[in-house]
Amino acid sequence: MGNYKKIWLMLLSILAITFSMLGYFGSEVYRVAPPIPAKVVGPNNQQLMSKDSILAGQSAWQSVGGMQLGSIWGHGAYQAPDWTADWLHRELVAWLDIAAQDNYGHPYDHLTPTQQNQLKFELKTAYRNNSYDKSTDTLVLDDRRIQAIQQVAAYYNALFGDDKNLQPTRKAYAMKEDTLPSAERRERLSEFFFWTAWAAATERTPAGATYTNNWPHEPLIDNKPTAENVIWSIVSVVLLIAGVGGVIWTWAFMRKEDKEVIAPKQDPITTFKLTPSQKALGKYLFVVVALFMFQVLIGGFTAHYTVEGQGFYGIETSQWFPYSLVRTWHIQAAVFWIATGFLAAGLFLAPVINGGEDPKYQKLGVDVLFWALIVVVVGSFAGNYLAIAHILPEDLSFMLGHQGYEFVDLGRLWQIGLYIGILVWLTLMLRAILPAFKQPGDKNLLALLTASVGAIGLFYGAGFFYGEKTHISVMEYWRWWIVHLWVEGFFEVFATAAMAFIFCTMGLVSRKMATMAALGSACLFLLGGVPGTFHHLYFSGTTTPVMAVGATFSALEVVPLVVLGYEAWEHYSLQHKAVWMQRIKWPLMFLVAVAFWNMLGAGVLGFSINPPISLYYVQGLNTTATHAHAALFGVYGFLALGFTLLVLRYIRPTMQFDEKLMRNSFVLLNAGLVLMLFTSLLPVGLIQFYASASEGLWYARSEAFMQSDILQTLRWVRTVGDVVFIVGAVGVFWQVVKGLIGKNTPQFIGTVAADQQTELTQAPVAKATQSCCGGCSGEEVK
């Protein structure tokens, strides 16, 4: 550990404490998850449904796209309703009408205010009272509620079938006709929706909050924010302010200016020949931009469904490519191309770390991994299609087709294949990295890079801790290990360590500065990021302690983002440190964009929906989509493209970036994203926010509200931003393709001036690369 012992001990302590918290409160998720009764019975003990039938309904929901068609407990797509909120409100309204007829002989709307208030009091009492008997594992319902359930179930049976009267509603919800063909499975689906609504309306303990912490907002039964919700929201804001202040004071008083590094006259990475495995990375880069283009185009197609519902400019496409399918492909393509960009960056660095040489059979491993990834991508996309088209047998849908869970939609078989591929990548990386530890020099930065590589390789395995019929609260806990912890945590650390290693190797920053910055960033990212995973679980059947931990620590996630302006300036200014740095100007500019969108997308827009009181009203609205687009593409998308352009520049030494093409593409990508967010997604989300806070979540996602003129207009306006973004994406795609297919004679990683070529003997090569493995300074390679 050397001079970095204290910061290493801090990092290890943070990991030990935060993962202990994640594990301890994770066991709480298992313990307090809303019960799925073995039997649901009526007053005469007649069985209405069972645990098996409810879980069969969960499987039916997964098979139609799950979270890609509406949402459950706020997690999923935003065009169709949140089925929990929608079912609950419909059932409550049905109960009131039945009670009004029973008591007064008139519909509820025709009663006097006094009579209505009396029935609403009875409604709240009936629904919030917990009639689940833990000793017998039985839920007992009264006749009036059973009648209300039957009415709502009949509506859902017609909606998910092909009832002609509900065709306009299906169109408004972007559902294809006959969404779930099996009548029996539609019955089971209704039972699952009922259970999620029951958990949202039923008090966990008498006079306490419901199983979902009183979410969703539903005035009819007094579902409103708890006192704990408000308290921990205020605490999170105070901690954010304190954290920001602490970072600024620490930055001002403790940051020591590093000795100015004199950049070498030649890029040190260009002083050794391309290895066979590095030459083989071109196909990875093509897949990155090909999947990027596919994702962007299918994203525009998906967005258009929000205005036409079942067609694309008059062409009825939903029967073949429904909204739930193309949204699945849109999200999965993003995961695939961003991950491939990171994997390619790691595989490029591996020989650099290994002294400019490939370990034995490294190229073979790179080629095998590539084709394995292709099989996973094609197989998972095909499985998605076959599942949603109901071509796959229902018992194979989860395994081969569609898991139904956002960001991990691919069938379990393809998920296993992807994990095996990641483990192969981990093996290829470690074969090159571990021998470098035997070389002399400071290995702290290399150790952090190695740890992040190991975490990426192993933590994707969290997705195997749930199955098709796992309780949805437990599933959400493990799903966010992947979506939040794996991506937002360990990919972030890997990116930081990799960039620090690259800039150090180039001789642009000192070994000490690169190591301190990477270790410090890792501490800050993981301190808030690991327990901050719980901020996704406020209303997923968890209790107040989970809300408290999630709110407090996720506020700390935003703290390091306040200094990203300085990081952006550092990245931007690197291009002026040496003449040869102009050749990688555009990869650096993409890193500048990463810093900006990290601040805005992850920081500002992320924290705007992070406090429990905020998320209570906006979970499942387009405010979440605003943050997701700005953070996923703005941060990880730009980062993956920056890695792609950087690797391209080195494996195609004679290539020159087209300055005009790259400038226009860069501007259009950023401008398109800004237009998409601030002329459409965010305004829609804010209007929904008002509707949710004033009327209830069901109304903010209802057909009548979502199809109002103002929201329709705003969704049409998004077309402008989409088109601008697509044009920018085409430019990046063409630049990479042109660079890959152009005439190249790759001998050295970079072009070398004639008067320098005589200096490139084998001895200097070894010296440069060995010193870089330990973290080099400008003086060492100059």
C-alpha positions in Angstrom: 0.0 0.0 0.0 3.0 2.3 0.6 2.1 6.0 0.8 -1.6 5.2 0.1 -2.2 3.0 3.2 -4.6 5.4 4.9 -6.8 5.8 1.8 -6.7 2.1 1.1 -7.9 1.4 4.7 -10.6 4.0 4.2 -11.8 2.3 1.0 -11.7 -1.2 2.5 -13.6 0.1 5.6 -16.2 1.7 3.4 -16.7 -1.5 1.5 -16.9 -3.6 4.7 -19.4 -1.3 6.4 -21.6 -0.5 3.4 -21.9 -4.1 2.2 -22.7 -5.2 5.7 -25.5 -2.7 5.7 -26.6 -3.9 2.2 -26.7 -7.4 3.5 -28.3 -6.8 6.8 -31.1 -4.7 5.4 -31.4 -7.1 2.5 -32.3 -9.8 4.9 -34.9 -7.3 6.2 -36.4 -7.2 2.7 -36.8 -11.0 2.8 -38.3 -11.0 6.3 -40.9 -8.2 5.8 -41.9 -8.7 2.2 -45.7 -8.4 1.9 -47.2 -11.9 2.4 -48.5 -13.8 -0.6 -51.3 -15.8 1.1 -51.5 -19.5 0.6 -55.3 -19.0 0.2 -57.5 -16.0 -0.4 -61.1 -16.9 0.7 -64.5 -15.3 1.0 -66.7 -15.1 4.1 -67.9 -18.7 3.6 -64.4 -20.0 3.3 -64.7 -20.5 -0.5 -61.3 -20.2 -2.1 -60.9 -17.4 -4.6 -57.2 -17.6 -5.4 -54.0 -19.1 -4.0 -50.3 -18.3 -3.7 -49.7 -20.5 -6.7 -52.3 -18.8 -8.8 -51.0 -15.3 -7.9 -47.5 -16.3 -8.8 -48.8 -17.8 -12.1 -50.3 -14.4 -12.7 -46.8 -12.9 -12.1 -45.5 -15.2 -14.8 -48.2 -14.2 -17.2 -47.4 -10.5 -16.6 -43.7 -11.3 -17.3 -44.6 -13.0 -20.6 -46.3 -9.9 -22.0 -43.3 -7.8 -21.3 -43.7 -7.2 -17.6 -42.1 -3.8 -16.8 -42.0 -2.9 -20.5 -45.8 -2.6 -20.5 -46.9 -0.3 -17.7 -45.4 -0.7 -14.3 -45.9 -2.4 -11.0 -45.2 -0.5 -7.8 -43.9 2.3 -10.0 -41.1 0.3 -11.8 -41.5 0.0 -15.6 -42.7 1.8 -18.6 -44.8 5.0 -18.5 -47.3 4.8 -21.4 -49.7 2.2 -20.0 -50.9 2.7 -16.4 -49.2 1.6 -13.2 -51.2 -1.5 -12.8 -51.1 -1.4 -9.0 -52.4 2.1 -8.9 -54.9 1.6 -11.7 -56.4 -1.6 -10.2 -56.6 -0.1 -6.7 -58.5 3.0 -7.9 -60.9 0.9 -10.0 -61.5 -1.4 -7.2 -62.2 1.4 -4.7 -64.6 3.1 -7.1 -66.4 -0.1 -7.8 -66.7 -0.8 -4.0 -68.2 2.7 -3.5 -70.8 2.2 -6.2 -71.7 -1.2 -4.8 -72.0 0.2 -1.3 -74.0 3.2 -2.5 -76.5 0.8 -4.2 -76.7 -1.4 -1.2 -77.2 1.4 1.3 -79.1 4.1 -0.6 -80.3 2.5 -3.9 -78.4 5.1 -6.0 -75.0 5.3 -7.7 -72.2 6.9 -5.5 -72.1 10.0 -7.7 -75.8 10.8 -6.9 -75.4 10.7 -3.2 -75.2 13.8 -0.9 -71.8 14.8 0.4 -72.7 13.5 3.9 -73.6 10.1 2.4 -70.4 10.0 0.3 -68.2 10.9 3.3 -69.8 8.1 5.3 -69.1 5.6 2.6 -65.5 6.8 2.2 -64.9 6.3 5.9 -66.2 2.8 5.6 -64.1 2.3 2.5 -60.9 3.4 4.2 -61.7 1.1 7.2 -62.4 -1.9 5.0 -59.3 -1.5 2.8 -56.7 -0.4 5.3 -57.7 -3.1 7.8 -55.4 -6.1 7.5 -57.5 -9.3 7.2 -54.5 -11.6 6.6 -54.2 -14.3 9.2 -50.5 -15.2 9.5 -51.2 -18.4 11.6 -53.3 -19.9 8.8 -51.6 -18.0 5.9 -55.1 -17.0 4.7 -56.5 -13.7 3.5 -60.2 -13.3 4.1 -62.3 -10.9 1.9 -65.9 -9.8 2.4 -68.7 -10.1 -0.2 -68.7 -6.5 -1.2 -65.0 -6.5 -1.9 -65.2 -9.7 -3.9 -67.9 -8.1 -6.1 -65.6 -5.1 -6.7 -62.7 -7.4 -7.5 -64.8 -9.4 -10.0 -65.8 -6.1 -11.8 -62.2 -5.0 -12.1 -61.1 -8.5 -13.2 -63.7 -8.5 -16.0 -62.3 -5.1 -17.2 -58.8 -6.4 -17.2 -59.8 -9.6 -18.9 -61.3 -7.6 -21.7 -58.4 -5.1 -21.9 -55.7 -7.8 -22.2 -57.9 -9.7 -24.7 -59.4 -8.4 -27.9 -62.6 -6.8 -26.7 -63.6 -4.3 -29.5 -65.0 -1.8 -27.0 -61.6 -1.4 -25.4 -59.6 -1.1 -28.6 -59.2 2.7 -28.2 -57.9 2.2 -24.6 -55.4 -0.4 -25.8 -54.3 2.1 -28.4 -53.9 4.8 -25.8 -51.8 2.4 -23.7 -49.7 1.3 -26.7 -50.9 -2.3 -26.2 -51.3 -4.7 -29.1 -54.6 -6.4 -29.7 -55.0 -9.7 -27.8 -52.1 -8.9 -25.6 -52.5 -12.1 -23.6 -54.4 -14.6 -25.7 -55.1 -17.2 -23.0 -58.3 -16.5 -21.0 -57.0 -18.6 -18.1 -53.8 -16.7 -17.9 -55.7 -13.4 -18.0 -57.5 -14.5 -14.9 -54.3 -15.3 -13.2 -52.9 -11.9 -14.3 -55.8 -10.2 -12.6 -55.0 -12.1 -9.4 -51.5 -10.8 -9.5 -52.6 -7.3 -10.1 -55.1 -7.6 -7.2 -52.4 -8.8 -4.8 -50.0 -5.9 -5.6 -53.0 -3.5 -5.0 -53.9 -5.3 -1.8 -50.3 -4.8 -0.5 -50.5 -1.1 -1.4 -53.7 -0.5 0.5 -53.3 -2.8 3.5 -51.7 -1.6 6.8 -48.7 -3.7 7.8 -49.5 -3.0 11.4 -52.8 -1.5 12.8 -52.9 2.3 12.3 -49.5 2.2 10.5 -48.4 2.5 6.9 -49.3 0.0 4.2 -46.9 -2.7 3.0 -45.7 -0.2 0.4 -45.3 2.7 2.8 -48.6 4.2 1.7 -47.6 4.3 -2.0 -49.3 5.1 -4.4 -51.0 8.4 -3.5 -54.7 7.5 -3.3 -56.9 10.1 -1.5 -59.9 7.7 -1.3 -58.2 5.6 1.4 -55.8 8.2 2.8 -52.7 6.8 1.1 -50.4 9.8 1.7 -46.8 10.2 2.7 -45.9 9.0 6.2 -44.2 11.1 8.8 -41.0 9.1 8.3 -41.1 9.8 4.6 -41.0 13.6 5.3 -38.4 13.3 8.0 -35.9 11.3 6.0 -36.4 13.5 3.0 -35.4 16.5 5.1 -32.4 14.6 6.5 -31.3 13.6 3.0 -31.3 17.3 1.9 -29.4 18.4 5.0 -26.8 15.6 4.4 -26.5 16.7 0.8 -25.7 20.3 1.8 -23.3 19.1 4.5 -21.6 16.7 2.1 -21.2 19.3 -0.6 -19.8 21.8 2.0 -17.4 19.1 3.3 -16.1 18.3 -0.2 -15.5 22.0 -1.0 -13.7 22.7 2.3 -11.6 19.5 1.9 -10.8 20.4 -1.7 -9.8 24.0 -0.7 -7.7 23.2 2.4 -6.3 19.7 1.8 -5.8 19.4 -2.0 -2.1 19.8 -2.8 -1.1 21.1 -6.2 0.7 18.3 -8.0 4.0 19.2 -9.6 3.4 20.2 -13.2 4.0 17.2 -15.4 5.9 17.8 -18.6 4.3 15.8 -21.3 6.6 13.5 -23.3 7.4 14.5 -26.9 5.8 11.3 -28.1 2.7 9.4 -26.9 4.2 6.5 -24.8 1.4 4.2 -25.9 2.6 4.5 -29.4 6.0 3.0 -28.6 5.1 -0.6 -29.0 3.5 -2.6 -31.8 -0.1 -3.6 -31.9 -0.7 -7.1 -30.5 -2.9 -9.6 -32.3 -5.6 -9.3 -29.6 -5.6 -5.5 -30.0 -5.9 -5.8 -33.8 -8.9 -8.0 -33.2 -10.8 -5.3 -31.4 -12.1 -3.6 -34.5 -15.1 -5.9 -34.7 -16.0 -5.0 -31.1 -16.0 -1.3 -32.0 -18.3 -2.0 -35.0 -20.7 -3.9 -32.7 -20.7 -1.0 -30.3 -21.7 1.6 -32.9 -24.0 -0.8 -34.8 -26.0 -1.6 -31.6 -25.9 2.1 -30.7 -27.5 3.0 -34.0 -30.1 0.2 -33.6 -30.9 1.4 -30.1 -31.3 5.0 -31.2 -33.5 4.1 -34.2 -35.6 1.7 -32.2 -35.8 4.3 -29.5 -37.4 6.8 -31.9 -39.8 4.1 -33.0 -40.7 3.3 -29.4 -41.2 7.0 -28.6 -43.6 7.3 -31.6 -45.9 4.6 -30.0 -46.6 7.1 -27.2 -48.5 9.3 -29.7 -49.9 6.7 -32.2 -50.2 3.7 -29.8 -50.4 0.9 -32.3 -48.8 2.2 -35.4 -46.0 4.1 -37.0 -47.2 7.0 -39.2 -50.3 5.1 -40.1 -48.7 1.7 -40.6 -50.2 -0.8 -38.1 -47.0 -2.3 -36.6 -48.1 -3.4 -33.1 -49.1 -6.9 -34.0 -45.5 -7.7 -35.1 -43.4 -5.2 -33.2 -45.5 -4.0 -30.2 -44.4 -1.3 -27.8 -43.4 -3.8 -25.1 -41.1 -5.5 -27.5 -39.4 -2.5 -29.1 -38.9 -0.9 -25.7 -37.3 -4.1 -24.5 -34.9 -4.0 -27.4 -34.2 -0.3 -26.9 -33.1 -0.9 -23.3 -31.3 -4.2 -23.9 -29.4 -2.8 -26.8 -28.2 0.1 -24.6 -26.9 -2.4 -22.0 -25.2 -4.5 -24.7 -23.4 -1.7 -26.6 -22.3 0.2 -23.5 -21.0 -3.0 -21.8 -19.2 -3.9 -25.1 -17.5 -0.5 -25.2 -16.2 -1.1 -21.6 -15.1 -4.6 -22.4 -13.2 -3.4 -25.5 -11.4 -0.7 -23.5 -10.3 -3.3 -20.9 -9.1 -5.7 -23.6 -7.1 -2.9 -25.2 -5.5 -2.0 -22.0 -4.6 -5.6 -21.1 -1.5 -5.9 -23.4 -0.4 -2.4 -22.4 -0.4 -3.5 -18.8 1.4 -6.7 -19.8 4.4 -4.8 -21.2 3.2 -4.6 -24.8 2.6 -8.4 -25.2 -0.3 -10.7 -25.4 -0.5 -13.6 -23.0 -0.7 -16.9 -24.8 -3.9 -17.5 -26.7 -5.1 -14.0 -25.9 -6.4 -13.3 -29.4 -8.2 -16.6 -29.5 -9.9 -15.6 -26.2 -10.9 -12.2 -27.6 -12.4 -13.8 -30.7 -14.3 -16.5 -28.8 -15.7 -13.8 -26.4 -16.8 -11.7 -29.4 -18.8 -14.5 -31.0 -20.2 -15.5 -27.7 -21.5 -12.0 -27.2 -23.1 -12.0 -30.7 -24.9 -15.3 -29.9 -26.2 -13.8 -26.6 -27.4 -10.6 -28.3 -29.1 -12.3 -31.2 -30.5 -15.1 -29.0 -31.9 -12.7 -26.4 -33.5 -10.4 -29.0 -35.1 -13.4 -30.7 -36.3 -14.8 -27.4 -37.9 -11.4 -26.5 -39.8 -11.5 -29.8 -41.0 -15.2 -29.4 -42.1 -14.6 -25.8 -44.2 -11.5 -26.4 -45.7 -13.0 -29.5 -46.6 -16.0 -27.3 -44.9 -18.4 -29.7 -42.8 -19.9 -26.9 -44.5 -22.4 -24.6 -45.4 -20.5 -21.4 -43.1 -22.7 -19.2 -40.1 -21.6 -21.4 -40.9 -17.9 -21.6 -38.8 -16.9 -18.6 -35.9 -19.2 -19.5 -35.6 -18.5 -23.2 -37.7 -15.4 -23.8 -38.4 -12.5 -21.4 -37.9 -12.2 -17.7 -40.2 -9.2 -17.5 -37.9 -7.0 -15.5 -36.5 -3.8 -16.8 -32.8 -3.8 -17.7 -32.6 -7.6 -17.2 -35.3 -8.5 -19.7 -33.3 -11.2 -21.5 -34.3 -14.8 -20.9 -32.5 -16.6 -18.1 -30.5 -18.8 -20.5 -29.1 -15.7 -22.3 -28.4 -14.1 -19.0 -26.3 -17.1 -18.1 -24.5 -16.9 -21.4 -23.8 -13.2 -20.8 -22.4 -13.9 -17.4 -20.1 -16.6 -18.8 -18.9 -14.1 -21.4 -18.2 -11.6 -18.6 -16.2 -14.2 -16.7 -14.2 -15.0 -19.9 -13.5 -11.2 -20.1 -12.4 -11.3 -16.5 -10.1 -14.2 -17.2 -8.5 -12.5 -20.2 -8.0 -9.3 -18.2 -6.4 -11.1 -15.2 -4.0 -13.1 -17.4 -2.5 -9.9 -18.6 -2.8 -7.9 -15.3 -1.4 -10.3 -12.7 2.1 -10.8 -14.2 2.5 -7.0 -14.1 2.5 -7.1 -10.3 5.9 -8.8 -10.5 7.4 -5.7 -12.2 9.1 -3.1 -10.0 7.2 0.2 -9.2 4.1 1.5 -7.5 1.2 -0.9 -8.1 -1.6 0.9 -6.2 -3.4 2.2 -9.3 -3.0 -1.2 -10.9 -4.5 -2.8 -7.8 -7.5 -0.6 -7.9 -8.0 -1.3 -11.7 -7.7 -5.0 -11.0 -10.3 -4.9 -8.2 -12.8 -3.0 -10.4 -12.3 -5.6 -13.2 -13.0 -8.4 -10.7 -16.1 -6.6 -9.4 -17.5 -6.2 -12.9 -16.8 -9.8 -13.6 -18.4 -11.2 -10.5 -21.2 -8.9 -9.4 -23.4 -9.5 -12.5 -24.0 -12.8 -10.8 -26.5 -11.1 -8.4 -29.1 -11.5 -11.1 -29.2 -15.3 -10.4 -30.5 -14.9 -6.9 -34.1 -14.6 -8.0 -36.2 -16.8 -10.3 -39.4 -16.7 -12.3 -41.7 -16.9 -9.2 -39.5 -15.1 -6.7 -41.4 -12.6 -4.5 -41.3 -9.3 -6.4 -39.9 -7.4 -3.4 -37.0 -9.9 -3.2 -36.5 -9.7 -7.0 -36.3 -5.9 -6.8 -33.6 -6.1 -4.2 -31.4 -8.3 -6.4 -32.3 -6.5 -9.7 -31.0 -3.2 -8.3 -27.8 -4.9 -7.4 -27.3 -5.1 -11.2 -28.9 -1.9 -12.4 -27.5 0.3 -9.6 -24.6 -1.4 -7.9 -23.0 -3.2 -10.8 -23.5 -0.4 -13.3 -23.5 2.8 -11.3 -21.0 1.5 -8.7 -18.4 -0.8 -10.1 -18.5 0.4 -13.8 -17.9 3.9 -12.4 -14.9 2.8 -10.4 -13.5 0.8 -13.4 -14.0 3.9 -15.7 -12.2 6.1 -13.2 -9.3 3.7 -12.7 -9.0 3.0 -16.4 -8.9 6.7 -17.4 -6.4 7.4 -14.6 -4.2 4.6 -15.8 -4.4 5.7 -19.5 -3.5 9.3 -18.7 -0.7 8.2 -16.4 0.6 5.9 -19.1 0.5 8.8 -21.5 2.7 10.8 -19.1 0.0 13.5 -18.8 -0.5 13.1 -15.0 1.8 11.9 -12.3 1.6 8.5 -10.8 0.7 10.0 -7.4 -2.0 12.3 -8.7 -3.6 9.5 -10.8 -3.6 7.1 -7.9 -4.9 9.6 -5.3 -7.7 10.8 -7.6 -8.8 7.2 -8.5 -8.7 6.0 -4.9 -10.5 9.1 -3.6 -13.2 8.9 -6.2 -13.7 5.2 -5.5 -14.3 6.0 -1.8 -16.8 8.7 -2.6 -18.7 6.6 -5.2 -19.0 3.5 -3.1 -19.8 5.3 0.2 -23.0 6.6 -1.1 -23.5 4.1 -3.9 -23.6 0.8 -2.1 -26.2 1.5 0.6 -27.8 4.0 -1.8 -29.1 1.0 -3.7 -32.0 1.1 -1.3 -33.4 4.4 -2.7 -34.9 2.3 -5.4 -36.8 0.3 -2.8 -38.7 2.9 -0.8 -42.1 1.5 -1.9 -41.4 -2.0 -2.9 -42.7 -3.8 0.1 -40.0 -2.6 2.5 -40.0 -0.9 5.9 -38.9 2.5 7.2 -35.2 1.4 8.0 -34.7 0.7 4.3 -36.1 4.1 3.4 -33.8 5.8 6.0 -30.7 4.1 4.7 -31.6 4.7 1.1 -32.4 8.3 1.6 -29.4 9.3 3.6 -26.7 7.4 1.7 -28.1 8.1 -1.8 -27.9 11.8 -1.0 -24.1 11.3 -0.6 -24.0 9.9 -4.1 -24.5 13.4 -5.4 -21.7 15.0 -3.3 -18.7 14.1 -5.6 -20.6 15.4 -8.6 -20.1 19.0 -7.4 -16.4 18.9 -8.5 -17.1 17.4 -11.9 -16.7 20.9 -13.5 -13.1 20.8 -12.5 -12.7 17.2 -13.9 -14.3 18.3 -17.2 -11.8 21.2 -17.4 -8.9 18.9 -16.7 -10.0 16.5 -19.4 -10.5 19.3 -21.9 -7.1 20.9 -21.1 -5.2 17.6 -21.7 -5.4 18.1 -25.4 -3.2 21.1 -25.1 -0.4 19.4 -23.1 1.3 17.9 -26.2 1.0 18.2 -29.9 0.2 14.5 -30.3 -2.8 14.8 -27.9 -4.7 16.6 -30.7 -5.1 13.1 -32.2 -7.3 12.1 -29.3 -9.1 15.4 -29.0 -12.5 13.8 -29.7 -12.3 11.0 -27.1 -11.4 13.7 -24.6 -14.4 15.8 -25.6 -16.7 12.8 -25.0 -15.2 12.6 -21.5 -16.0 16.2 -21.0 -19.6 15.4 -21.9 -19.5 12.6 -19.4 -18.6 15.0 -16.6 -21.3 17.5 -17.6 -24.1 14.9 -17.8 -22.9 13.2 -14.6 -23.5 16.6 -12.9 -26.8 17.3 -14.6 -28.3 13.9 -15.3 -27.1 11.9 -12.4 -26.7 14.8 -10.0 -29.4 17.5 -10.5 -32.1 15.3 -12.2 -31.2 12.3 -10.1 -31.5 14.0 -6.8 -34.7 15.8 -7.9 -36.5 12.4 -7.7 -34.4 10.9 -4.9 -35.8 12.1 -1.6 -38.7 9.9 -0.4 -41.2 12.7 -0.5 -40.3 13.5 -4.1 -40.3 9.9 -5.3 -43.6 9.2 -3.5 -45.3 11.4 -6.1 -43.1 11.0 -9.1 -42.2 7.3 -9.1 -43.4 5.9 -12.4 -43.7 9.3 -14.1 -41.7 10.8 -16.9 -39.5 12.6 -14.4 -37.8 9.3 -13.9 -37.4 8.8 -17.6 -35.8 12.3 -17.8 -33.1 11.2 -15.2 -32.7 7.8 -16.9 -32.0 9.2 -20.4 -29.6 11.9 -19.1 -27.7 9.5 -16.8 -27.6 6.3 -18.9 -26.7 7.9 -22.2 -25.2 11.1 -20.9 -22.8 9.4 -18.6 -22.3 5.7 -19.6 -23.2 6.2 -23.3 -20.8 9.1 -23.8 -18.2 7.2 -21.8 -18.5 4.0 -23.9 -18.4 6.1 -27.1 -15.3 7.9 -25.8 -13.6 4.5 -25.0 -14.6 3.4 -28.5 -13.1 6.4 -30.2 -9.9 6.1 -28.1 -9.4 2.5 -28.9 -10.2 3.2 -32.6 -7.5 5.9 -32.7 -4.8 3.5 -31.5 -5.7 0.4 -33.4 -6.0 2.4 -36.7 -2.8 4.5 -36.4 -3.1 6.2 -39.8 -6.7 7.2 -39.3 -7.5 10.8 -38.7 -10.8 12.0 -37.2 -12.9 14.0 -39.6 -13.0 17.3 -37.7 -16.2 18.6 -39.2 -18.0 15.3 -38.9 -17.0 14.8 -35.3 -17.7 18.4 -34.2 -21.2 18.3 -35.8 -21.9 14.9 -34.3 -20.8 15.9 -30.9 -22.9 19.0 -30.9 -26.0 17.2 -32.3 -25.8 14.4 -29.8 -25.7 16.8 -26.9 -28.3 19.2 -28.4 -30.6 16.4 -29.3 -30.4 15.0 -25.7 -31.1 18.5 -24.3 -34.1 18.9 -26.6 -35.5 15.5 -25.8 -35.3 16.1 -22.1 -36.3 19.7 -21.7 -38.9 20.2 -24.4 -40.7 16.9 -23.9 -39.8 14.4 -21.2 -39.4 16.8 -18.3 -42.4 19.0 -19.1 -44.6 15.9 -19.4 -43.2 14.6 -16.1 -43.8 17.9 -14.3 -47.4 18.1 -15.5 -47.9 14.5 -14.3 -46.3 15.4 -11.0 -49.0 18.0 -10.4 -51.7 15.5 -11.3 -50.2 12.8 -9.1 -49.9 15.2 -6.1 -53.4 16.7 -6.5 -55.5 13.7 -7.7 -53.4 10.5 -7.3 -51.0 8.4 -9.3 -53.7 6.6 -11.0 -54.9 9.9 -12.6 -51.3 10.9 -13.7 -51.1 7.7 -15.7 -54.7 7.4 -16.8 -55.9 7.3 -20.4 -57.9 10.5 -20.0 -54.9 12.5 -18.7 -52.2 11.0 -20.8 -54.2 11.6 -24.0 -54.9 15.2 -23.1 -54.0 17.8 -25.8 -51.1 19.3 -24.0 -49.4 16.0 -23.3 -50.0 14.8 -26.8 -48.4 17.9 -28.2 -45.4 17.6 -25.9 -44.9 14.0 -27.0 -45.0 15.1 -30.6 -42.5 17.8 -29.9 -40.0 15.2 -28.8 -39.7 14.2 -32.4 -37.5 17.3 -33.0 -35.0 16.2 -30.3 -35.1 12.6 -31.5 -34.2 13.6 -35.1 -31.4 15.9 -34.0 -30.0 13.1 -31.8 -30.3 10.5 -34.5 -28.4 12.6 -37.0 -25.6 13.0 -34.4 -25.6 9.3 -33.9 -25.3 8.6 -37.6 -22.2 10.8 -37.7 -20.4 8.9 -34.9 -21.4 5.6 -36.5 -20.0 6.7 -39.9 -16.8 8.0 -38.3 -16.1 4.6 -36.6 -17.0 2.6 -39.6 -14.9 4.8 -41.9 -12.0 4.4 -39.5 -12.3 0.7 -39.4 -12.6 0.0 -43.1 -10.2 2.7 -44.3 -6.7 1.8 -45.6 -4.6 1.1 -42.6 -1.2 -0.5 -42.1 -1.2 -1.0 -38.3 2.3 -1.6 -37.1 2.8 0.8 -34.2 -0.2 1.9 -32.2 0.5 5.5 -33.3 2.1 7.3 -36.2 5.7 8.2 -35.5 7.7 11.1 -36.9 10.6 10.1 -39.1 13.2 11.7 -36.8 11.9 9.7 -33.9 11.7 6.2 -35.5 15.4 5.5 -34.8 14.7 5.8 -31.1 12.1 3.0 -31.1 14.4 0.1 -30.3 13.2 -2.8 -28.2 14.9 -1.6 -25.1 13.1 1.8 -24.8 9.8 0.0 -25.5 10.3 -2.3 -22.6 11.3 0.5 -20.3 8.3 2.6 -21.2 5.8 -0.1 -20.9 7.2 -1.5 -17.7 7.2 1.9 -16.0 3.7 2.5 -17.1 2.5 -0.7 -15.5 3.5 0.7 -12.2 2.1 4.1 -12.9 4.4 6.4 -14.8 5.1 10.1 -14.7 6.0 12.4 -17.5 9.6 12.4 -16.4 9.8 8.6 -16.5 8.9 8.3 -20.2 10.2 11.6 -21.5 
